[in-house]
């Protein structure tokens, strides 16, 4: 059927983002909700970047990685949110073919990089807790920079493969994307050629990334748990666990939603479910991450207090 359509229609030069198909009143409410979420995301992540930069006590490998996490959250929410907000208020919901490809490339780049960075952060906690005497050697400044660069390289490779395969598809006539941004499942759904290879690549690549990174995370936390259980004092155990709880929460939220979105063979079949899950990992998680790390992390809270006290003393 798709091959027949391929012969009858011209190539698509732009897409229409259908987004959330509701009444105008609900569209305004969604706009205000999304705007609030995005503003909290921007303020929260920029605040985290500033606090880590200003407070010298946070100039450690753990907070170096956290600063990069905040940067990634800020970037990939910004790739999605402005266009989504515009479509709520405008009747013109078009996005050019090149604009769609660009949006997807950067989204896949930042999200993929974040997945690898979370694995690096788990390895950092493993090194700090299980091998404290070797920690400064393993996590030197050069080593930290290399690990972050490696995360970006892996994220970029993933993005290039996904973008290349997705936009090598042909779109003939049907250009309405049942989504609020350019994402693989929605694009595959409207293609007029056989998409089995693309769906298989999407599944295998996503599964490979998730399996690789979650293996690193699970092994790291298994070793951490084994080490912590050997600590005799309850206070020592709780203090050690507290340094990992924020990261573990962020990992659970991120990988849970990504798994349900991309790493299931039937993930493309339900546009409405995909949109709800996509809202969670494109907007909600970037908003929650700085809140999780600030509210559940004593060092960050103390750093914020020191900065505020310093400002008051200047006045």
DATA-V466099 format. One record per backbone hydrogen bond with DSSP energy under -0.5 kcal/mol. NH is the residue of the N-H (numbers start at 1). CO is the residue of the C=O. E is the energy in kcal/mol with one decimal. If there is no record, write none. Layout:
nh=NH co=CO e=E
nh=NH co=CO e=E
This chain:
nh=5 co=1 e=-2.0
nh=6 co=2 e=-1.7
nh=7 co=3 e=-0.8
nh=7 co=4 e=-0.8
nh=8 co=4 e=-0.9
nh=8 co=5 e=-0.6
nh=9 co=5 e=-1.2
nh=12 co=171 e=-1.9
nh=15 co=95 e=-3.2
nh=16 co=175 e=-2.8
nh=17 co=15 e=-0.5
nh=17 co=93 e=-2.8
nh=18 co=16 e=-1.0
nh=18 co=177 e=-2.7
nh=19 co=177 e=-0.6
nh=19 co=179 e=-2.5
nh=21 co=19 e=-0.8
nh=22 co=20 e=-1.5
nh=27 co=23 e=-2.2
nh=28 co=24 e=-1.9
nh=29 co=25 e=-1.8
nh=30 co=26 e=-2.7
nh=31 co=27 e=-2.4
nh=32 co=28 e=-2.4
nh=33 co=29 e=-2.3
nh=34 co=30 e=-3.1
nh=35 co=31 e=-2.6
nh=36 co=32 e=-2.2
nh=37 co=33 e=-2.4
nh=38 co=34 e=-2.6
nh=39 co=35 e=-2.6
nh=40 co=36 e=-2.4
nh=41 co=37 e=-2.3
nh=42 co=38 e=-2.7
nh=43 co=39 e=-2.6
nh=44 co=40 e=-2.8
nh=45 co=41 e=-2.4
nh=46 co=42 e=-2.4
nh=47 co=43 e=-2.3
nh=48 co=44 e=-1.9
nh=49 co=45 e=-2.2
nh=50 co=46 e=-2.5
nh=51 co=47 e=-2.9
nh=52 co=48 e=-2.2
nh=53 co=49 e=-1.8
nh=54 co=50 e=-2.8
nh=55 co=51 e=-2.5
nh=56 co=54 e=-0.7
nh=58 co=55 e=-1.6
nh=59 co=56 e=-1.5
nh=60 co=58 e=-1.9
nh=64 co=60 e=-2.0
nh=65 co=61 e=-2.3
nh=66 co=62 e=-1.7
nh=67 co=63 e=-2.1
nh=68 co=64 e=-1.5
nh=69 co=65 e=-2.1
nh=70 co=66 e=-2.4
nh=71 co=67 e=-1.9
nh=72 co=68 e=-2.3
nh=73 co=69 e=-2.5
nh=74 co=70 e=-2.2
nh=75 co=71 e=-2.3
nh=76 co=72 e=-2.9
nh=77 co=73 e=-1.6
nh=78 co=74 e=-1.4
nh=79 co=75 e=-1.6
nh=80 co=76 e=-0.8
nh=81 co=77 e=-3.2
nh=82 co=78 e=-0.6
nh=84 co=80 e=-1.9
nh=85 co=81 e=-2.9
nh=86 co=82 e=-2.0
nh=87 co=83 e=-1.9
nh=88 co=84 e=-1.1
nh=89 co=85 e=-0.9
nh=90 co=86 e=-1.8
nh=93 co=91 e=-1.1
nh=95 co=15 e=-2.6
nh=97 co=13 e=-2.2
nh=100 co=96 e=-2.7
nh=101 co=97 e=-2.3
nh=102 co=98 e=-2.5
nh=103 co=99 e=-2.5
nh=104 co=100 e=-2.4
nh=105 co=101 e=-2.4
nh=106 co=102 e=-2.2
nh=107 co=103 e=-2.1
nh=108 co=104 e=-3.0
nh=109 co=105 e=-2.2
nh=110 co=106 e=-2.5
nh=111 co=107 e=-2.5
nh=112 co=108 e=-2.2
nh=113 co=109 e=-2.3
nh=114 co=110 e=-2.0
nh=115 co=111 e=-1.9
nh=116 co=112 e=-1.7
nh=117 co=113 e=-2.6
nh=118 co=114 e=-2.4
nh=119 co=115 e=-1.1
nh=120 co=116 e=-2.0
nh=121 co=117 e=-2.5
nh=122 co=118 e=-1.6
nh=123 co=119 e=-2.0
nh=124 co=120 e=-2.2
nh=125 co=121 e=-1.9
nh=126 co=122 e=-2.2
nh=127 co=123 e=-2.6
nh=128 co=124 e=-2.2
nh=129 co=125 e=-2.1
nh=130 co=126 e=-2.8
nh=131 co=126 e=-0.6
nh=131 co=127 e=-1.1
nh=134 co=131 e=-1.0
nh=135 co=131 e=-0.7
nh=137 co=134 e=-0.6
nh=138 co=134 e=-2.9
nh=139 co=135 e=-3.0
nh=140 co=137 e=-0.9
nh=144 co=140 e=-2.5
nh=145 co=141 e=-2.2
nh=146 co=142 e=-2.4
nh=147 co=143 e=-2.2
nh=148 co=144 e=-2.1
nh=149 co=145 e=-2.6
nh=150 co=146 e=-2.7
nh=151 co=147 e=-1.8
nh=152 co=148 e=-2.1
nh=153 co=149 e=-2.4
nh=154 co=150 e=-2.5
nh=155 co=151 e=-2.4
nh=156 co=152 e=-2.4
nh=157 co=153 e=-2.4
nh=158 co=154 e=-2.3
nh=159 co=155 e=-2.3
nh=160 co=156 e=-2.7
nh=161 co=157 e=-2.3
nh=162 co=158 e=-2.6
nh=163 co=159 e=-3.0
nh=164 co=160 e=-2.6
nh=165 co=161 e=-2.6
nh=166 co=162 e=-2.4
nh=167 co=163 e=-2.6
nh=168 co=165 e=-0.7
nh=169 co=166 e=-1.1
nh=172 co=170 e=-0.5
nh=173 co=10 e=-1.0
nh=173 co=171 e=-0.7
nh=174 co=172 e=-1.3
nh=175 co=173 e=-0.6
nh=177 co=16 e=-2.8
nh=177 co=175 e=-0.7
nh=178 co=176 e=-0.6
nh=179 co=177 e=-2.4
nh=183 co=181 e=-0.9
nh=187 co=183 e=-2.0
nh=188 co=184 e=-3.0
nh=189 co=185 e=-1.7
nh=190 co=186 e=-0.9
nh=191 co=187 e=-0.5
nh=191 co=188 e=-0.9
nh=192 co=170 e=-2.2
nh=199 co=195 e=-2.8
nh=200 co=196 e=-2.4
nh=201 co=197 e=-2.7
nh=202 co=198 e=-2.7
nh=203 co=199 e=-2.3
nh=204 co=200 e=-2.9
nh=205 co=201 e=-2.9
nh=206 co=202 e=-2.2
nh=207 co=203 e=-2.6
nh=208 co=204 e=-2.8
nh=209 co=205 e=-2.3
nh=210 co=206 e=-2.7
nh=211 co=207 e=-3.0
nh=212 co=208 e=-2.5
nh=213 co=209 e=-2.6
nh=214 co=210 e=-2.5
nh=215 co=211 e=-1.9
nh=216 co=212 e=-1.7
nh=217 co=213 e=-2.3
nh=218 co=214 e=-3.3
nh=219 co=215 e=-2.7
nh=220 co=216 e=-2.2
nh=221 co=217 e=-2.5
nh=222 co=218 e=-2.1
nh=223 co=219 e=-2.2
nh=224 co=220 e=-2.2
nh=225 co=221 e=-2.7
nh=226 co=222 e=-2.1
nh=227 co=223 e=-2.2
nh=228 co=224 e=-2.9
nh=229 co=225 e=-2.3
nh=230 co=226 e=-0.5
nh=230 co=227 e=-0.8
nh=231 co=228 e=-1.7
nh=237 co=233 e=-1.7
nh=238 co=234 e=-2.6
nh=239 co=235 e=-2.3
nh=240 co=236 e=-1.9
nh=241 co=237 e=-2.8
nh=242 co=238 e=-2.0
nh=243 co=239 e=-0.8
nh=243 co=240 e=-0.6
nh=244 co=241 e=-1.5
nh=245 co=241 e=-1.6
nh=246 co=242 e=-0.6
nh=248 co=244 e=-2.6
nh=249 co=245 e=-2.1
nh=250 co=246 e=-2.3
nh=251 co=247 e=-2.6
nh=252 co=248 e=-2.2
nh=253 co=249 e=-2.1
nh=254 co=250 e=-2.6
nh=255 co=251 e=-2.7
nh=256 co=252 e=-1.6
nh=257 co=253 e=-1.7
nh=258 co=254 e=-2.3
nh=259 co=255 e=-2.3
nh=260 co=256 e=-1.8
nh=261 co=257 e=-1.7
nh=262 co=258 e=-2.7
nh=263 co=258 e=-0.7
nh=263 co=259 e=-1.1
nh=267 co=264 e=-1.9
nh=269 co=266 e=-1.2
nh=271 co=269 e=-0.6
nh=274 co=270 e=-2.4
nh=275 co=271 e=-2.3
nh=276 co=272 e=-1.9
nh=277 co=273 e=-2.4
nh=278 co=274 e=-2.7
nh=279 co=275 e=-2.2
nh=280 co=276 e=-1.4
nh=281 co=277 e=-2.0
nh=282 co=278 e=-2.3
nh=283 co=279 e=-1.8
nh=284 co=279 e=-1.8
nh=285 co=280 e=-2.9
nh=287 co=283 e=-1.1
nh=288 co=284 e=-2.5
nh=289 co=285 e=-2.6
nh=290 co=286 e=-0.6
nh=291 co=287 e=-0.7
nh=292 co=288 e=-3.1
nh=293 co=289 e=-2.4
nh=294 co=290 e=-1.8
nh=295 co=291 e=-2.8
nh=296 co=292 e=-1.9
nh=298 co=296 e=-0.6
nh=301 co=297 e=-2.1
nh=302 co=298 e=-2.6
nh=303 co=299 e=-2.1
nh=304 co=300 e=-2.4
nh=305 co=301 e=-2.1
nh=306 co=302 e=-2.4
nh=307 co=303 e=-2.2
nh=308 co=304 e=-2.4
nh=309 co=305 e=-2.6
nh=310 co=306 e=-2.1
nh=311 co=307 e=-2.0
nh=312 co=308 e=-2.1
nh=313 co=309 e=-2.2
nh=314 co=310 e=-1.5
nh=315 co=311 e=-1.5
